[in-house]
Amino acid sequence: MSKVIQNQSVSTLKKQNNMAYESFDERYARQQKEREEQLQQKKLEQQLKFKKMIKTIVGSVVGFILLVVLFNSCERIDAGYVGVKVNQYGDNKGVDDVVAVTGMVFYNPITTKVYEFPTYIQHKEYKKTEDADNSFIVNSKDGSEFNVSPIMNYSVQRDKVPAIFAKYRRPLADIEEGFLKTAVYDAFRLATNKYTADELISNRAVFEVEVRRLLDAQLLKEGFIINQFTSNLIYPETFKKSIEAKNNAVQAALRAENEVKTAEAQAKIKVATAEGNAQAMLTSAKAEAESNRMKQQTLTPLLLQLEYINKWDGKLPVYGTVPQMFKNIQ
């Protein structure tokens, strides 16, 4: 250790001795060389700082990208939904065999996408609105046109969601406006064509059952369950008018029949009243005749005089002839 210190001291002394004996040009050249070395050292330090800063930025960007990828590669499937993994590239392009149920699902967002299908009950109305007319026009056997605005509640079978997506490659809202709408229209078209207009109106409940049967036969095998269904069948205007005219005719006939019955009843009442009055008059006449007959049998001159006396007020007539019965009374 002491030898190293002695050697450094010796070299330093030698250098100082050499500097003491340096010429002006040598000293200038040495100083210029030292400045260049210092500049080179600063450039090297700046390059190292820049490289370190670049590494930091690149690391931050890569970390951010990894966080974004990690965030996008995680999907939460809520209750009431089924998640379907779809491979977008490669030989296995299509719907994955694995069905992700509720919970967290991890996947590669670059090559795979996850779609959510609701499995709870959906409500759909095919009716006329201000924006669009989704109602149907169907014809009966005799050519009458009926307007239909069906309303239905349906659900999707969980185990058939991958097959549904693999077949239609559309979200549920698009399937409602495509396959489901066509299926509902076909069911109404086939069922309506089995009846005439009169039969359809008379057998409305049977018609509803037939439409539901056709719908179930077509939709169940595709993975759709009809929970509730209403046809909202609307009769054509001409048929409404004919029904209204028929009802008016029936009401008029009933009204006329009631009027006839009322007139007959009133006539019967009058006949009964007349018969009653006649019978009363006959009875009264008979009673009066019988009374007169009995009076004639019991009526005598003495009785008549007694009646006169009972009715007399005690005054004699002033004018005229005095009755015979009163001539002796003076």
Kinemage of the C-alpha trace (Angstrom):
@kinemage 1
@onewidth
@group {chain A} dominant
@subgroup {mainchain}
@vectorlist {calphas} color= white
{ca met a 1} P 0.000 0.000 0.000
{ca ser a 2} L 2.850 2.369 0.901
{ca lys a 3} L 4.613 1.472 -2.350
{ca val a 4} L 1.532 2.426 -4.426
{ca ile a 5} L 1.300 5.761 -2.656
{ca gln a 6} L 4.994 6.347 -3.212
{ca asn a 7} L 4.635 5.507 -6.938
{ca gln a 8} L 1.660 7.895 -7.330
{ca ser a 9} L 3.602 10.618 -5.570
{ca val a 10} L 6.585 10.019 -7.821
{ca ser a 11} L 4.455 10.164 -10.989
{ca thr a 12} L 2.774 13.329 -9.789
{ca leu a 13} L 6.118 14.911 -9.082
{ca lys a 14} L 7.352 13.884 -12.500
{ca lys a 15} L 4.285 15.358 -14.145
{ca gln a 16} L 4.660 18.568 -12.276
{ca asn a 17} L 8.338 18.684 -13.228
{ca asn a 18} L 7.412 18.052 -16.862
{ca met a 19} L 4.740 20.789 -16.754
{ca ala a 20} L 7.351 23.098 -15.328
{ca tyr a 21} L 9.549 22.439 -18.288
{ca glu a 22} L 6.634 22.552 -20.904
{ca ser a 23} L 6.757 25.149 -23.626
{ca phe a 24} L 3.815 27.419 -24.447
{ca asp a 25} L 2.769 25.351 -27.459
{ca glu a 26} L 2.900 22.102 -25.551
{ca arg a 27} L 0.833 23.561 -22.721
{ca tyr a 28} L -1.745 24.942 -25.174
{ca ala a 29} L -2.009 21.594 -26.952
{ca arg a 30} L -2.395 19.773 -23.644
{ca gln a 31} L -5.149 22.157 -22.469
{ca gln a 32} L -6.956 21.872 -25.825
{ca lys a 33} L -6.833 18.106 -25.527
{ca glu a 34} L -8.244 18.284 -22.005
{ca arg a 35} L -11.117 20.507 -23.188
{ca glu a 36} L -11.979 18.076 -25.974
{ca glu a 37} L -11.917 15.203 -23.514
{ca gln a 38} L -14.259 17.148 -21.203
{ca leu a 39} L -16.651 17.927 -24.108
{ca gln a 40} L -16.584 14.310 -25.178
{ca gln a 41} L -17.338 13.283 -21.620
{ca lys a 42} L -20.321 15.680 -21.456
{ca lys a 43} L -21.670 14.392 -24.782
{ca leu a 44} L -21.371 10.866 -23.536
{ca glu a 45} L -23.202 11.742 -20.330
{ca gln a 46} L -25.968 13.519 -22.320
{ca gln a 47} L -26.313 10.502 -24.595
{ca leu a 48} L -26.580 8.244 -21.592
{ca lys a 49} L -29.274 10.497 -20.057
{ca phe a 50} L -31.198 10.614 -23.352
{ca lys a 51} L -31.041 6.849 -23.728
{ca lys a 52} L -32.229 6.453 -20.162
{ca met a 53} L -35.114 8.870 -20.805
{ca ile a 54} L -36.040 7.011 -24.010
{ca lys a 55} L -36.022 3.718 -22.126
{ca thr a 56} L -38.245 5.240 -19.456
{ca ile a 57} L -40.713 6.585 -22.043
{ca val a 58} L -40.730 3.336 -23.993
{ca gly a 59} L -41.240 1.383 -20.777
{ca ser a 60} L -44.139 3.651 -19.780
{ca val a 61} L -45.762 3.341 -23.219
{ca val a 62} L -45.342 -0.427 -23.217
{ca gly a 63} L -46.759 -0.598 -19.705
{ca phe a 64} L -49.741 1.545 -20.727
{ca ile a 65} L -50.340 -0.613 -23.792
{ca leu a 66} L -50.136 -3.735 -21.655
{ca leu a 67} L -52.657 -2.245 -19.217
{ca val a 68} L -55.016 -1.346 -22.088
{ca val a 69} L -54.662 -4.793 -23.609
{ca leu a 70} L -55.205 -6.403 -20.229
{ca phe a 71} L -58.287 -4.252 -19.645
{ca asn a 72} L -59.689 -5.046 -23.086
{ca ser a 73} L -58.931 -8.736 -22.743
{ca cys a 74} L -61.206 -9.014 -19.713
{ca glu a 75} L -64.998 -9.027 -20.059
{ca arg a 76} L -67.592 -9.279 -17.328
{ca ile a 77} L -70.686 -11.283 -18.300
{ca asp a 78} L -73.581 -10.106 -16.135
{ca ala a 79} L -76.357 -12.291 -14.810
{ca gly a 80} L -79.042 -12.944 -17.411
{ca tyr a 81} L -76.514 -12.996 -20.276
{ca val a 82} L -74.406 -15.594 -22.062
{ca gly a 83} L -71.015 -14.635 -23.477
{ca val a 84} L -69.893 -16.128 -26.800
{ca lys a 85} L -66.230 -16.161 -27.809
{ca val a 86} L -65.629 -15.614 -31.518
{ca asn a 87} L -62.264 -16.313 -33.180
{ca gln a 88} L -61.757 -13.639 -35.823
{ca tyr a 89} L -58.586 -15.005 -37.422
{ca gly a 90} L -56.869 -18.311 -38.112
{ca asp a 91} L -58.016 -21.815 -38.972
{ca asn a 92} L -60.463 -21.910 -36.046
{ca lys a 93} L -62.269 -18.771 -37.168
{ca gly a 94} L -65.824 -18.820 -35.857
{ca val a 95} L -67.677 -19.393 -32.643
{ca asp a 96} L -65.658 -21.062 -29.946
{ca asp a 97} L -66.960 -24.235 -28.366
{ca val a 98} L -66.590 -22.694 -24.916
{ca val a 99} L -69.590 -20.725 -23.683
{ca ala a 100} L -68.680 -18.192 -21.011
{ca val a 101} L -71.382 -17.845 -18.384
{ca thr a 102} L -71.630 -15.090 -15.777
{ca gly a 103} L -68.409 -13.761 -14.314
{ca met a 104} L -65.051 -12.597 -15.663
{ca val a 105} L -63.867 -13.871 -19.051
{ca phe a 106} L -60.292 -13.442 -20.306
{ca tyr a 107} L -59.441 -13.547 -24.009
{ca asn a 108} L -57.095 -12.169 -26.644
{ca pro a 109} L -58.702 -8.922 -27.874
{ca ile a 110} L -56.648 -8.971 -31.078
{ca thr a 111} L -57.813 -12.358 -32.371
{ca thr a 112} L -60.943 -12.929 -30.280
{ca lys a 113} L -64.133 -11.015 -29.542
{ca val a 114} L -66.834 -11.671 -26.960
{ca tyr a 115} L -70.532 -11.033 -27.681
{ca glu a 116} L -73.229 -10.934 -25.014
{ca phe a 117} L -76.636 -12.519 -25.581
{ca pro a 118} L -79.490 -11.828 -23.108
{ca thr a 119} L -81.282 -14.942 -21.872
{ca tyr a 120} L -83.956 -13.192 -19.829
{ca ile a 121} L -87.458 -12.626 -21.286
{ca gln a 122} L -87.528 -10.163 -24.199
{ca his a 123} L -90.537 -8.070 -25.266
{ca lys a 124} L -91.113 -7.399 -28.956
{ca glu a 125} L -93.968 -5.597 -30.739
{ca tyr a 126} L -94.401 -5.669 -34.512
{ca lys a 127} L -96.701 -2.671 -34.923
{ca lys a 128} L -97.052 0.543 -36.855
{ca thr a 129} L -95.256 3.564 -35.396
{ca glu a 130} L -94.377 7.051 -36.576
{ca asp a 131} L -90.925 5.877 -37.699
{ca ala a 132} L -91.761 2.529 -39.311
{ca asp a 133} L -94.547 0.065 -40.017
{ca asn a 134} L -93.648 -3.411 -38.715
{ca ser a 135} L -97.205 -4.769 -38.814
{ca phe a 136} L -98.251 -7.523 -41.268
{ca ile a 137} L -101.009 -7.875 -43.881
{ca val a 138} L -102.211 -11.445 -44.433
{ca asn a 139} L -104.968 -12.870 -46.658
{ca ser a 140} L -107.703 -15.321 -45.728
{ca lys a 141} L -108.851 -18.166 -47.957
{ca asp a 142} L -111.438 -15.966 -49.669
{ca gly a 143} L -108.937 -13.131 -50.293
{ca ser a 144} L -109.916 -10.814 -47.442
{ca glu a 145} L -107.034 -8.772 -46.040
{ca phe a 146} L -106.347 -8.718 -42.303
{ca asn a 147} L -103.867 -6.473 -40.517
{ca val a 148} L -101.808 -8.075 -37.743
{ca ser a 149} L -99.739 -6.267 -35.078
{ca pro a 150} L -98.416 -9.150 -32.947
{ca ile a 151} L -96.910 -8.726 -29.491
{ca met a 152} L -94.776 -11.459 -27.954
{ca asn a 153} L -92.540 -12.216 -25.002
{ca tyr a 154} L -89.761 -14.688 -25.724
{ca ser a 155} L -86.434 -15.909 -24.401
{ca val a 156} L -83.305 -17.612 -25.756
{ca gln a 157} L -82.139 -21.054 -24.594
{ca arg a 158} L -78.738 -20.678 -22.938
{ca asp a 159} L -77.237 -23.830 -24.412
{ca lys a 160} L -78.165 -22.815 -27.970
{ca val a 161} L -76.730 -19.292 -27.905
{ca pro a 162} L -73.432 -20.263 -29.674
{ca ala a 163} L -75.374 -22.078 -32.402
{ca ile a 164} L -77.693 -19.091 -32.869
{ca phe a 165} L -74.781 -16.695 -33.217
{ca ala a 166} L -72.855 -19.073 -35.491
{ca lys a 167} L -75.891 -19.289 -37.793
{ca tyr a 168} L -77.007 -15.663 -37.938
{ca arg a 169} L -73.860 -13.733 -36.944
{ca arg a 170} L -76.028 -10.902 -35.623
{ca pro a 171} L -76.913 -9.479 -32.199
{ca leu a 172} L -80.364 -10.256 -30.862
{ca ala a 173} L -81.857 -6.908 -31.939
{ca asp a 174} L -80.942 -7.644 -35.573
{ca ile a 175} L -82.309 -11.194 -35.330
{ca glu a 176} L -85.642 -9.762 -34.126
{ca glu a 177} L -85.886 -7.680 -37.297
{ca gly a 178} L -84.755 -10.554 -39.502
{ca phe a 179} L -85.380 -14.205 -38.728
{ca leu a 180} L -87.953 -13.721 -35.941
{ca lys a 181} L -90.024 -11.262 -37.960
{ca thr a 182} L -90.067 -13.617 -40.947
{ca ala a 183} L -91.052 -16.565 -38.741
{ca val a 184} L -93.952 -14.632 -37.189
{ca tyr a 185} L -95.178 -13.489 -40.595
{ca asp a 186} L -95.045 -17.025 -42.035
{ca ala a 187} L -97.001 -18.406 -39.078
{ca phe a 188} L -99.765 -15.835 -39.568
{ca arg a 189} L -99.770 -16.284 -43.338
{ca leu a 190} L -100.153 -20.071 -43.157
{ca ala a 191} L -102.760 -19.985 -40.387
{ca thr a 192} L -104.880 -17.234 -41.992
{ca asn a 193} L -104.944 -19.003 -45.347
{ca lys a 194} L -106.797 -21.944 -43.762
{ca tyr a 195} L -109.927 -19.910 -42.980
{ca thr a 196} L -112.388 -17.696 -44.768
{ca ala a 197} L -113.063 -14.300 -43.271
{ca asp a 198} L -116.272 -15.456 -41.575
{ca glu a 199} L -114.599 -18.614 -40.262
{ca leu a 200} L -111.644 -16.624 -38.990
{ca ile a 201} L -113.866 -14.283 -37.015
{ca ser a 202} L -116.039 -17.100 -35.721
{ca asn a 203} L -113.026 -19.228 -34.707
{ca arg a 204} L -110.698 -16.547 -33.381
{ca ala a 205} L -109.487 -18.642 -30.433
{ca val a 206} L -108.724 -21.639 -32.670
{ca phe a 207} L -106.835 -19.330 -35.034
{ca glu a 208} L -104.671 -18.012 -32.177
{ca val a 209} L -103.827 -21.575 -31.126
{ca glu a 210} L -102.886 -22.499 -34.696
{ca val a 211} L -100.540 -19.502 -35.031
{ca arg a 212} L -98.882 -20.350 -31.708
{ca arg a 213} L -98.427 -23.983 -32.786
{ca leu a 214} L -96.745 -22.971 -36.047
{ca leu a 215} L -94.471 -20.515 -34.238
{ca asp a 216} L -93.401 -23.052 -31.611
{ca ala a 217} L -92.655 -25.631 -34.304
{ca gln a 218} L -90.358 -23.209 -36.115
{ca leu a 219} L -88.688 -21.377 -33.224
{ca leu a 220} L -88.110 -24.068 -30.599
{ca lys a 221} L -85.669 -25.977 -32.799
{ca glu a 222} L -83.743 -22.725 -33.341
{ca gly a 223} L -83.413 -22.047 -29.613
{ca phe a 224} L -86.212 -19.495 -29.086
{ca ile a 225} L -89.004 -19.996 -26.537
{ca ile a 226} L -92.311 -18.126 -26.904
{ca asn a 227} L -93.535 -17.237 -23.406
{ca gln a 228} L -96.546 -15.106 -24.323
{ca phe a 229} L -98.173 -14.191 -27.614
{ca thr a 230} L -101.003 -11.894 -28.799
{ca ser a 231} L -102.017 -11.531 -32.451
{ca asn a 232} L -103.932 -8.200 -32.389
{ca leu a 233} L -105.838 -9.222 -35.507
{ca ile a 234} L -107.595 -6.245 -37.127
{ca tyr a 235} L -110.499 -6.798 -39.544
{ca pro a 236} L -110.541 -5.001 -42.935
{ca glu a 237} L -112.640 -1.849 -43.214
{ca thr a 238} L -115.084 -3.404 -45.696
{ca phe a 239} L -115.645 -6.300 -43.356
{ca lys a 240} L -116.121 -3.941 -40.448
{ca lys a 241} L -118.780 -2.095 -42.440
{ca ser a 242} L -120.549 -5.331 -43.404
{ca ile a 243} L -120.490 -6.487 -39.791
{ca glu a 244} L -121.813 -3.111 -38.707
{ca ala a 245} L -124.595 -3.279 -41.334
{ca lys a 246} L -125.424 -6.821 -40.292
{ca asn a 247} L -125.555 -5.804 -36.663
{ca asn a 248} L -127.725 -2.823 -37.542
{ca ala a 249} L -130.097 -5.100 -39.501
{ca val a 250} L -130.267 -7.545 -36.622
{ca gln a 251} L -130.900 -4.712 -34.199
{ca ala a 252} L -133.582 -3.252 -36.494
{ca ala a 253} L -135.277 -6.671 -36.782
{ca leu a 254} L -135.139 -7.099 -33.034
{ca arg a 255} L -136.494 -3.608 -32.599
{ca ala a 256} L -139.346 -4.300 -35.049
{ca glu a 257} L -140.052 -7.618 -33.367
{ca asn a 258} L -140.149 -5.882 -30.023
{ca glu a 259} L -142.461 -3.235 -31.439
{ca val a 260} L -144.794 -5.961 -32.799
{ca lys a 261} L -144.749 -7.699 -29.471
{ca thr a 262} L -145.429 -4.367 -27.780
{ca ala a 263} L -148.331 -3.627 -30.146
{ca glu a 264} L -149.747 -7.106 -29.612
{ca ala a 265} L -149.448 -6.670 -25.897
{ca gln a 266} L -151.106 -3.263 -26.045
{ca ala a 267} L -153.923 -4.674 -28.230
{ca lys a 268} L -154.398 -7.519 -25.794
{ca ile a 269} L -154.507 -5.002 -22.997
{ca lys a 270} L -157.159 -2.981 -24.861
{ca val a 271} L -159.198 -6.110 -25.603
{ca ala a 272} L -158.950 -7.200 -22.044
{ca thr a 273} L -159.884 -3.700 -20.905
{ca ala a 274} L -162.882 -3.598 -23.279
{ca glu a 275} L -163.961 -7.049 -22.230
{ca gly a 276} L -163.586 -6.011 -18.648
{ca asn a 277} L -165.594 -2.833 -19.222
{ca ala a 278} L -168.313 -4.727 -21.094
{ca gln a 279} L -168.483 -7.339 -18.411
{ca ala a 280} L -168.677 -4.629 -15.812
{ca met a 281} L -171.441 -2.844 -17.688
{ca leu a 282} L -173.345 -6.099 -18.139
{ca thr a 283} L -172.964 -6.905 -14.532
{ca ser a 284} L -174.074 -3.389 -13.617
{ca ala a 285} L -177.096 -3.586 -15.963
{ca lys a 286} L -178.050 -6.960 -14.624
{ca ala a 287} L -177.768 -5.659 -11.107
{ca glu a 288} L -179.830 -2.571 -11.965
{ca ala a 289} L -182.483 -4.668 -13.751
{ca glu a 290} L -182.684 -7.021 -10.843
{ca ser a 291} L -182.971 -4.038 -8.526
{ca asn a 292} L -185.773 -2.535 -10.612
{ca arg a 293} L -187.538 -5.871 -10.749
{ca met a 294} L -187.388 -6.221 -7.034
{ca lys a 295} L -188.516 -2.611 -6.590
{ca gln a 296} L -191.529 -3.206 -8.883
{ca gln a 297} L -192.528 -6.199 -6.841
{ca thr a 298} L -192.345 -4.279 -3.570
{ca leu a 299} L -193.591 -0.869 -4.812
{ca thr a 300} L -197.229 0.003 -3.554
{ca pro a 301} L -199.325 3.238 -3.461
{ca leu a 302} L -198.852 3.551 0.272
{ca leu a 303} L -195.097 3.152 -0.134
{ca leu a 304} L -195.093 5.865 -2.807
{ca gln a 305} L -197.056 8.206 -0.541
{ca leu a 306} L -194.614 7.496 2.251
{ca glu a 307} L -191.738 8.371 -0.063
{ca tyr a 308} L -193.454 11.626 -1.039
{ca ile a 309} L -193.991 12.491 2.624
{ca asn a 310} L -190.315 11.709 3.429
{ca lys a 311} L -189.157 13.919 0.566
{ca trp a 312} L -191.679 16.787 1.214
{ca asp a 313} L -190.392 19.967 2.792
{ca gly a 314} L -193.810 21.031 4.142
{ca lys a 315} L -194.575 23.659 1.507
{ca leu a 316} L -197.444 23.497 -0.955
{ca pro a 317} L -197.019 24.524 -4.568
{ca val a 318} L -197.758 28.184 -5.230
{ca tyr a 319} L -198.499 27.843 -8.907
{ca gly a 320} L -200.144 25.087 -10.862
{ca thr a 321} L -202.376 22.291 -9.774
{ca val a 322} L -201.992 20.796 -6.341
{ca pro a 323} L -201.344 17.061 -6.513
{ca gln a 324} L -204.214 14.848 -5.645
{ca met a 325} L -202.508 13.478 -2.582
{ca phe a 326} L -202.226 16.962 -1.140
{ca lys a 327} L -205.751 18.235 -1.911
{ca asn a 328} L -207.230 17.085 1.381
{ca ile a 329} L -204.417 18.668 3.343
{ca gln a 330} L -205.433 22.273 4.013
